[in-house]
Amino acid sequence: MVSALAAVTLFFLWIIFVGSLALADSIAGGVIVLVSLFLFRRSRGPSWFPRCSENRRSPGALLKNVLAGLLFMPVFAGKILLSGLQITFLALQPSITLWPGIVRVRTALPGMSGVAALANTITLTPGTLSLDYVEEEDALFIHWIDVSEYDATTLDQQVTGGLRPWIRRILE
């Protein structure tokens, strides 16, 4: 079910990006989608989602995850835009007073997929870079361009920017 849904979705994305329904383009897209799915499935094993093999996910739950992912995209784009504007403002100040540093943030997400998603979204926002993950402490270490406040809850909220609940909704 998940493989078929992924194949159809990827094929439609192929058609949108190519912009043509010509037979040769459709065949090339179909072959690329099938090879991609085969290689992805082979590298990940039989389960694409955490806990999927022991808990069969209903189509409704998968739809909920997909909708959460679609709702997350504009939120994440807004976070990237806001971070970019903050970095631009910092760079254009006559006297730059930055306090770069490394911040420890707890992930509190299930599985390594959630940790990887959080680390990647944090890295994609300007001014932050995920450096390391310590599994025993469930903590990400993130380089942040301006650590101006030292309150732990404020730091966590500023660095993660409310991304953690969205990632949890997508992966649950």
Contacts in CASP RR format, 6 or more apart in sequence:
PFRMAT RR
TARGET T0000
AUTHOR 0000-0000-0000
METHOD contacts of the structure
MODEL  1
MVSALAAVTLFFLWIIFVGSLALADSIAGGVIVLVSLFLFRRSRGPSWFP
RCSENRRSPGALLKNVLAGLLFMPVFAGKILLSGLQITFLALQPSITLWP
GIVRVRTALPGMSGVAALANTITLTPGTLSLDYVEEEDALFIHWIDVSEY
DATTLDQQVTGGLRPWIRRILE
1 59 0 8 1.000
1 62 0 8 1.000
2 48 0 8 1.000
2 49 0 8 1.000
2 52 0 8 1.000
2 62 0 8 1.000
3 37 0 8 1.000
3 41 0 8 1.000
3 48 0 8 1.000
5 62 0 8 1.000
6 37 0 8 1.000
6 48 0 8 1.000
7 33 0 8 1.000
7 34 0 8 1.000
7 37 0 8 1.000
10 33 0 8 1.000
10 36 0 8 1.000
10 37 0 8 1.000
11 29 0 8 1.000
11 30 0 8 1.000
11 33 0 8 1.000
14 29 0 8 1.000
14 30 0 8 1.000
14 32 0 8 1.000
14 33 0 8 1.000
15 21 0 8 1.000
15 25 0 8 1.000
15 26 0 8 1.000
18 25 0 8 1.000
18 29 0 8 1.000
19 25 0 8 1.000
41 48 0 8 1.000
46 53 0 8 1.000
47 53 0 8 1.000
49 57 0 8 1.000
49 113 0 8 1.000
49 171 0 8 1.000
50 110 0 8 1.000
50 111 0 8 1.000
50 113 0 8 1.000
50 171 0 8 1.000
51 110 0 8 1.000
65 169 0 8 1.000
65 170 0 8 1.000
65 171 0 8 1.000
65 172 0 8 1.000
68 166 0 8 1.000
68 169 0 8 1.000
68 170 0 8 1.000
69 166 0 8 1.000
69 169 0 8 1.000
69 170 0 8 1.000
71 166 0 8 1.000
72 166 0 8 1.000
72 167 0 8 1.000
72 169 0 8 1.000
72 170 0 8 1.000
75 166 0 8 1.000
76 121 0 8 1.000
76 124 0 8 1.000
76 163 0 8 1.000
76 166 0 8 1.000
79 125 0 8 1.000
79 161 0 8 1.000
79 163 0 8 1.000
80 124 0 8 1.000
80 125 0 8 1.000
80 126 0 8 1.000
83 125 0 8 1.000
83 126 0 8 1.000
83 127 0 8 1.000
83 128 0 8 1.000
84 125 0 8 1.000
84 126 0 8 1.000
84 127 0 8 1.000
86 126 0 8 1.000
87 126 0 8 1.000
87 127 0 8 1.000
87 145 0 8 1.000
90 96 0 8 1.000
90 98 0 8 1.000
90 145 0 8 1.000
90 146 0 8 1.000
98 145 0 8 1.000
98 146 0 8 1.000
99 146 0 8 1.000
99 147 0 8 1.000
99 148 0 8 1.000
100 143 0 8 1.000
100 144 0 8 1.000
100 145 0 8 1.000
100 146 0 8 1.000
100 147 0 8 1.000
101 143 0 8 1.000
101 144 0 8 1.000
101 147 0 8 1.000
102 131 0 8 1.000
102 141 0 8 1.000
102 142 0 8 1.000
102 143 0 8 1.000
102 144 0 8 1.000
103 141 0 8 1.000
103 142 0 8 1.000
103 143 0 8 1.000
103 144 0 8 1.000
103 147 0 8 1.000
103 155 0 8 1.000
103 159 0 8 1.000
104 139 0 8 1.000
104 140 0 8 1.000
104 141 0 8 1.000
104 142 0 8 1.000
105 139 0 8 1.000
105 140 0 8 1.000
105 141 0 8 1.000
105 142 0 8 1.000
105 155 0 8 1.000
105 156 0 8 1.000
105 159 0 8 1.000
105 160 0 8 1.000
106 137 0 8 1.000
106 138 0 8 1.000
106 139 0 8 1.000
106 140 0 8 1.000
106 156 0 8 1.000
107 114 0 8 1.000
107 115 0 8 1.000
107 118 0 8 1.000
107 133 0 8 1.000
107 138 0 8 1.000
107 139 0 8 1.000
107 140 0 8 1.000
107 164 0 8 1.000
108 138 0 8 1.000
108 164 0 8 1.000
109 115 0 8 1.000
109 117 0 8 1.000
109 118 0 8 1.000
109 164 0 8 1.000
109 167 0 8 1.000
109 168 0 8 1.000
109 171 0 8 1.000
110 168 0 8 1.000
110 171 0 8 1.000
110 172 0 8 1.000
113 171 0 8 1.000
114 167 0 8 1.000
114 168 0 8 1.000
114 171 0 8 1.000
115 133 0 8 1.000
115 140 0 8 1.000
117 167 0 8 1.000
117 170 0 8 1.000
117 171 0 8 1.000
118 140 0 8 1.000
118 160 0 8 1.000
118 163 0 8 1.000
118 164 0 8 1.000
118 167 0 8 1.000
119 130 0 8 1.000
119 133 0 8 1.000
119 140 0 8 1.000
120 130 0 8 1.000
121 163 0 8 1.000
121 167 0 8 1.000
122 128 0 8 1.000
122 129 0 8 1.000
122 130 0 8 1.000
122 140 0 8 1.000
122 142 0 8 1.000
122 159 0 8 1.000
122 160 0 8 1.000
122 163 0 8 1.000
123 129 0 8 1.000
123 130 0 8 1.000
127 144 0 8 1.000
127 145 0 8 1.000
127 146 0 8 1.000
128 142 0 8 1.000
128 143 0 8 1.000
128 144 0 8 1.000
128 145 0 8 1.000
128 159 0 8 1.000
129 142 0 8 1.000
129 143 0 8 1.000
130 140 0 8 1.000
130 141 0 8 1.000
130 142 0 8 1.000
131 140 0 8 1.000
131 141 0 8 1.000
131 142 0 8 1.000
131 143 0 8 1.000
132 140 0 8 1.000
132 141 0 8 1.000
133 139 0 8 1.000
133 140 0 8 1.000
133 141 0 8 1.000
134 141 0 8 1.000
142 159 0 8 1.000
144 159 0 8 1.000
147 155 0 8 1.000
149 155 0 8 1.000
149 158 0 8 1.000
END
